[in-house]
Amino acid sequence: DIQANISGTAGNLGWYRSDVQVSWTVADPESTVSSSEGCSASAVTSDTDGITFTCSATSAGGTASRTVTIKRDTAPPTLDFGAPSPAADASGYHSGDVSFAFNTADDLSGVYFTSTGNPVVITGEGLHLSAQVVVTDQAGNSASFTTPEVFIERSPPVITPNVVGTTFADGWYVTNPQVSFQVNDAQSPILSRDGCDATTVTEDTAGLTFTCTATSSGGTPSASLPVERDAAGPG
């Protein structure tokens, strides 16, 4: 009777994830074992897709053999992220979800599964956002990978109109009103603004509308302010 004794950290699908010791138990209850071959203890100390050990023994009853194959994979899978999609704007921000496609590889047992779909999608809003992907190979080795950080801005700038001047009835200004717009974005830089400069109305008008438009990574809002000026006394 020939029995293989195998010790090591067993993984999945017959793979081992550590050094493996192989020894043999050879016995014949009826006669003495007269010879054996390949039955000394062995060790598998490097990764392999399969190394075979065979123990053969002979007694008065004949010759028997037993074969075992050891597969060892201790290296975790690898992963490479592609470029973010869509690309960031000129200020380095994104206005919505960001996807990272990725490629995985495992030289021996092969990739078994990933913890997320491909591509991995980063949601939310804020700075230094990232996502993780855990990759596991057939042997049971796992590794965690973190995407590059991204900045996501989903909120447009806030435009606050302001006018300074002396009014009389029904909102008419009787002095030179000064019109200005305050543009703020709590998170990302203002990429552009149009019509937002301070202006002084120096002539009478029955209605002059000022409009400020500003753009950040979160969008392009506009705000308008009508001004009526009548500084001339009754004739």
Secondary structure, DSSP 8 states (H G I E B T S, - for coil): -EEEEEES-B-STTEESS-EEEEEEE--SSS---EEES-S-EEE-S-EEEEEEEEEEEETTEEEEEEEEEEE-----EEEEEEEES---TTSEESS-EEEEEEEE-SSS-EEEESS-SSEEE-S-EEEE--EEEEEETTS-EEEEE---EEE--S--EEEEEEES-B-GGG-BSS--EEEEEEE-SSS---EEES-S-EE--S-EEEEEEEEEEEBTTB--EEEEEEEE--S---
